[in-house]
Amino acid sequence: MPRAIIDAAQFALAGKILQLLQEHSVEAIEYADFDTSQKRTGTDFLVLSQDRAETLAKDGGLIEAAKAIGARSVLVINENATEYSITTELGGKIAIVALGNQITDEYAALFIVALLHGTGRAIVRNSNVVRLFDMAARVAQADVSVFINGPTGSGKEVMAKYIHARSTRSAGEFVAINCAAIPENMLEAMLFGHTKGAFTGAAAANVGLIRAADGGTLLLDEISEMSMTLQAKLLRAIQEMAVTPLGGNRQIDVDIRVLATSNRNMQQECSAGRFREDLFYRLNVFPVATMPLSERPDDILPIAQEFLVRHVRDVTDVAYLAPCAIRALEAYDWPGNIRELENVMQRALVLKSGPCITEDAIMIDQFSTQFSYPQAAMGQAVAAPHKT
């Protein structure tokens, strides 16, 4: 079932919206002139212009048109509005987006697709990142281990989830564990499981995360922080595809795909004796490297808008970025990468006045940047420099 059916009649942005959805691997269909006799297709969204919605209302009704193709929701776009707003009708089944003359056509298309796509990851425009996701989609079909390397906050777990979702294991569990956040003795029990009474406090048996991922994917996040002792046990489990729970005396077969991430230079870690070379090569069957946000500035706006959609409770609360705010975001080098951008967007939602986010609501941690800002606000945060 397509995610969206777009009625292109009287809808200038229809082609660009369709293109962005398809480039983002979202199934969408465009009809040049939809009518209520159209064969029932089924879709999450019927997307059309305000002018077209008014025409359909005269010819039998927008709701009837949506029912005719099996649309669950309707998104109406008013391209001729002077002021921005989002309103809903019928308990949210119909959303009406008035774009306003402050929003460019390019930004409007990104904005609408952010509302529609439902993939859990932002649109990317950087050609290198587009190729990276294309390659990851191909790798996903091969049931091999993947090592994802990149700076902190650059989207390594998002990439891991993308690979899982496009793999033959997508119906299975995606189980992730942060190896840096858990003490060694607890990490071993969490990974391999334990029998009842295996150690003090083990009041009940636990299958462990490796067995929990059976038939699916196990993500070992920040695996470079794992102790050498535990690395040896993990290597054996991956080689034999079997685990022995703590306190147990027999191996239990598992069927998992292993993905691993790190923000460290793994060749240096192996050379320094901090990471087992044999385990690294077992995990690094296919290497993937994520990029820092500073090297992909054309992705800042779509990622920022994705967070503005993700972090509101209701679609009517979705805000948009003023040109001055966009310039402030694109002028910053983002040492904390996507994670830092997400924090800044959440702050902007708190600080904004009305639906438009201006540069005054862009607050960046002074510890994250080498820039010196003249005016401090809210403790450790400073406002982005004013741009006209």
C-alpha positions in Angstrom: 0.0 0.0 0.0 1.5 3.4 -0.9 2.2 5.8 1.8 0.7 8.7 -0.1 -1.5 9.3 -3.2 -1.0 12.8 -4.6 -3.7 14.5 -6.6 -1.6 16.7 -8.9 -4.6 18.8 -10.2 -4.2 22.5 -9.3 -1.2 21.6 -7.2 2.1 23.2 -8.1 4.2 21.3 -5.5 2.9 17.9 -6.4 5.8 16.8 -8.6 8.4 18.0 -6.1 6.7 16.2 -3.2 6.4 13.0 -5.2 10.1 13.2 -6.1 11.3 13.7 -2.5 9.2 10.9 -1.3 10.4 8.5 -3.9 14.0 9.5 -3.4 13.5 8.8 0.3 12.3 5.2 -0.6 8.7 6.0 0.3 6.1 4.5 -2.0 3.9 7.3 -3.4 1.6 7.6 -6.4 0.6 10.8 -8.3 -2.6 11.1 -10.3 -2.9 13.9 -12.8 -6.6 14.3 -12.3 -8.1 12.1 -9.6 -11.8 11.7 -9.4 -14.1 9.8 -7.0 -14.6 6.9 -9.5 -10.9 6.1 -9.1 -10.3 2.4 -8.2 -9.8 1.8 -4.5 -6.1 1.6 -3.9 -5.6 2.1 -0.2 -3.2 4.7 1.3 -2.2 6.4 4.5 -2.6 9.9 3.0 -4.5 11.5 0.2 -2.6 14.7 -0.5 -4.1 17.5 -2.6 -4.3 21.3 -2.9 -6.9 23.5 -1.3 -8.2 24.5 -4.7 -8.7 20.8 -5.6 -10.3 20.0 -2.3 -12.8 22.8 -2.8 -13.6 21.4 -6.3 -14.1 17.9 -4.9 -16.4 19.3 -2.2 -18.7 20.7 -5.0 -18.6 17.3 -6.8 -19.7 15.1 -3.9 -17.3 15.8 -1.1 -13.7 15.4 0.0 -14.5 12.6 2.5 -16.2 10.6 -0.3 -13.1 11.0 -2.5 -10.9 9.8 0.3 -13.1 6.8 1.0 -13.1 6.0 -2.7 -9.4 5.2 -2.7 -9.2 4.0 0.9 -7.3 6.9 2.4 -6.9 6.8 6.1 -6.1 10.6 6.4 -6.2 13.6 4.1 -3.6 16.4 3.9 -4.8 19.5 2.2 -2.2 22.1 1.1 -3.1 25.7 0.7 -0.4 27.1 -1.5 -2.0 30.6 -1.8 -2.3 31.5 1.9 -0.6 34.6 3.2 0.0 33.3 6.8 1.2 29.9 8.0 -1.1 27.6 10.0 -2.0 24.0 10.4 -5.6 23.1 11.4 -7.4 19.7 11.6 -10.9 18.5 11.2 -12.8 15.3 12.0 -10.6 14.4 14.9 -7.4 14.9 12.9 -8.4 12.8 9.9 -8.1 15.9 7.8 -5.1 18.3 8.2 -5.0 21.6 6.4 -1.6 23.2 5.9 -1.6 26.9 5.0 2.0 27.4 3.8 2.1 31.2 4.0 4.2 33.5 1.8 7.2 33.3 4.2 8.0 29.7 3.1 9.8 29.1 -0.2 8.6 26.3 -2.5 11.8 24.3 -1.8 11.3 24.5 1.9 7.5 23.9 1.5 8.2 20.6 -0.2 10.6 19.5 2.5 8.1 20.5 5.1 5.3 18.5 3.6 7.4 15.4 3.1 8.5 15.6 6.8 4.9 15.4 7.7 4.2 12.5 5.4 7.1 10.1 5.1 6.9 8.2 8.4 10.2 6.5 8.0 11.8 7.6 11.3 14.8 9.2 9.5 15.2 12.6 7.9 15.4 13.3 4.2 19.0 13.6 3.0 20.1 15.9 0.2 23.9 15.5 0.4 25.0 13.3 -2.6 27.6 11.3 -0.5 25.0 10.5 2.2 22.4 9.5 -0.5 25.0 7.1 -1.9 25.8 5.8 1.6 22.1 4.9 2.2 21.9 3.4 -1.3 24.9 1.2 -0.5 23.4 0.3 3.0 20.2 -0.8 1.3 22.2 -3.2 -0.8 24.2 -4.4 2.1 21.0 -5.0 4.1 20.1 -7.8 1.7 23.3 -9.7 2.4 23.2 -11.4 5.8 26.7 -10.2 6.8 28.0 -8.3 9.8 28.4 -4.5 9.4 30.6 -2.2 11.3 29.4 1.4 11.4 32.1 3.9 12.3 31.6 7.7 12.7 31.7 10.6 15.1 29.4 10.8 18.1 25.9 11.9 17.2 26.3 11.3 13.5 23.4 8.8 13.1 25.1 5.4 13.5 22.1 3.8 15.2 19.8 5.3 12.6 21.9 3.6 10.0 21.8 0.3 11.9 18.0 0.5 12.1 17.8 1.3 8.3 19.9 -1.8 7.5 17.7 -4.0 9.7 14.4 -2.6 8.2 15.6 -3.4 4.7 17.0 -6.8 5.5 15.4 -10.2 5.3 15.3 -10.1 9.1 13.0 -7.0 9.2 10.2 -9.0 10.7 12.5 -10.1 13.6 13.6 -8.1 16.6 16.1 -5.2 16.5 17.9 -5.4 19.8 20.4 -2.7 20.7 22.7 -2.4 23.7 25.1 0.4 24.5 28.3 -1.3 25.6 29.7 1.9 27.0 26.8 2.5 29.4 26.8 -0.8 31.3 29.4 -2.1 33.8 31.3 -5.2 32.6 29.8 -7.7 35.0 26.3 -6.6 34.1 27.0 -6.4 30.4 28.0 -10.0 30.3 24.8 -11.2 32.0 22.7 -8.9 29.8 24.3 -10.2 26.6 24.5 -13.9 27.3 21.7 -14.3 29.8 21.9 -16.3 33.1 20.3 -19.1 34.9 18.3 -18.7 38.2 20.8 -18.4 41.0 23.8 -17.9 38.8 24.9 -14.9 40.9 23.7 -12.9 43.9 20.4 -11.3 42.9 19.6 -13.7 40.0 16.2 -14.6 41.4 15.0 -15.7 37.9 16.5 -16.9 34.7 17.1 -14.4 31.8 17.6 -15.3 28.2 19.9 -12.4 27.5 19.9 -9.9 24.6 21.7 -12.2 22.1 19.0 -14.8 22.4 16.3 -12.1 22.5 17.6 -11.1 19.0 17.2 -14.6 17.6 15.9 -14.4 14.1 16.6 -10.6 14.0 19.4 -8.1 14.4 21.7 -7.4 17.4 23.3 -3.9 17.5 26.4 -3.6 19.7 26.6 0.1 20.1 30.0 1.6 21.0 31.6 -1.9 21.1 35.1 -0.4 21.4 34.3 0.2 25.1 33.9 -3.5 25.8 36.5 -5.2 27.9 39.0 -7.5 26.3 37.7 -10.4 28.4 34.2 -10.0 27.2 35.4 -9.4 23.7 36.9 -13.0 23.7 33.6 -14.5 24.8 31.6 -12.5 22.3 34.0 -13.6 19.5 33.3 -17.2 20.3 29.6 -16.7 20.4 29.6 -15.0 17.0 31.8 -17.6 15.5 29.7 -20.5 16.7 26.3 -18.7 16.7 25.7 -20.1 20.1 25.7 -18.8 23.7 26.2 -20.3 27.1 24.2 -18.4 29.8 26.0 -17.6 33.0 25.5 -20.5 35.4 24.6 -22.8 32.5 26.5 -25.8 31.2 25.2 -26.1 27.6 25.3 -24.0 24.5 22.2 -22.7 22.9 22.1 -22.0 19.2 21.1 -18.6 17.9 20.4 -17.1 14.5 21.3 -13.4 14.6 22.8 -10.7 12.4 25.4 -8.6 14.3 25.9 -4.9 13.7 28.4 -2.9 15.6 29.3 0.8 16.0 32.1 2.9 17.4 33.3 6.5 17.3 36.9 5.4 17.6 39.6 4.7 15.1 39.5 0.9 15.2 42.8 0.3 13.5 44.4 2.3 16.3 42.4 0.5 19.0 43.6 -2.8 17.6 47.2 -1.7 17.3 47.2 -0.4 20.9 45.9 -3.7 22.1 42.6 -2.3 23.4 40.4 -4.2 20.9 40.8 -7.8 19.6 41.9 -7.7 16.0 40.2 -11.1 15.3 36.9 -9.7 16.7 37.2 -6.5 14.6 37.6 -8.4 11.4 34.7 -10.7 12.3 32.5 -7.7 12.7 33.9 -5.6 9.9 32.8 -7.8 7.0 31.2 -4.6 5.5 32.4 -1.2 6.8 30.1 1.8 6.8 31.2 5.3 7.8 28.8 8.0 8.8 29.6 11.7 8.1 29.8 14.6 10.5 27.1 17.2 10.0 29.7 19.9 9.3 30.5 18.0 6.0 26.9 17.8 4.9 25.4 21.4 5.4 22.7 20.8 2.8 21.2 18.2 5.2 20.8 20.6 8.1 17.5 22.1 7.1 15.7 18.8 6.4 17.0 17.2 9.6 16.0 20.2 11.6 12.5 20.1 10.2 12.3 16.4 10.9 12.9 17.2 14.6 10.4 20.0 14.6 7.8 17.4 13.5 9.0 14.6 15.8 9.0 16.6 19.0 5.5 18.0 19.0 2.4 16.2 20.4 0.0 17.4 17.7 0.4 18.2 14.0 -1.1 21.6 14.7 1.9 22.5 16.8 4.5 21.9 14.0 6.6 25.0 13.6 8.7 26.3 10.7 12.0 28.0 10.5 12.4 31.6 9.4 15.2 32.4 6.8 17.3 34.0 9.5 17.1 30.9 11.7 18.0 28.7 8.8 21.1 30.9 8.1 22.1 30.6 11.8 21.8 26.8 11.7 23.8 26.5 8.5 26.5 28.9 9.7 27.3 26.7 12.7 29.8 23.8 12.5 27.9 21.3 14.7 30.7 19.5 16.7 27.9 17.4 18.4 26.5 16.5 15.0 22.8 15.4 14.6 22.4 14.9 18.3 23.3 18.5 19.0 21.0 19.7 16.3 18.2 17.8 17.9 18.8 19.4 21.2 18.9 22.9 19.6 15.5 22.2 17.9 13.9 21.0 21.1 15.1 24.3 22.8 13.7 26.3 19.8 10.3 24.7 20.3 10.4 25.9 24.0 11.6 29.4 23.2 9.6 30.2 20.0 6.9 32.8 20.0 4.2 31.5 17.7 4.6 29.0 14.8 7.7 30.7 13.3 11.1 30.0 14.8 13.5 32.9 14.4 17.2 33.2 15.2 16.3 34.4 18.7 15.1 30.9 19.5 18.3 29.2 18.3 20.2 28.6 21.5 23.6 26.8 21.2 25.7 25.4 24.1 28.8 27.6 24.5 30.8 24.4 25.5 30.0 23.0 22.0 31.6 25.7 20.0 34.7 27.7 19.6 32.7 30.8 18.6 32.4 33.6 21.1 28.9 35.0 21.6 28.3 38.4 23.0 25.2 37.7 25.0 24.6 34.7 27.3 21.2 33.4 28.2 19.7 30.6 30.2 22.9 29.5 32.1 25.1 27.6 29.7 23.3 28.5 26.5 23.9 31.4 24.2 21.9 32.8 21.3 23.1 32.4 17.8 24.5 35.6 16.3 21.8 37.8 14.7 21.7 37.6 11.0 19.6 39.8 8.7 
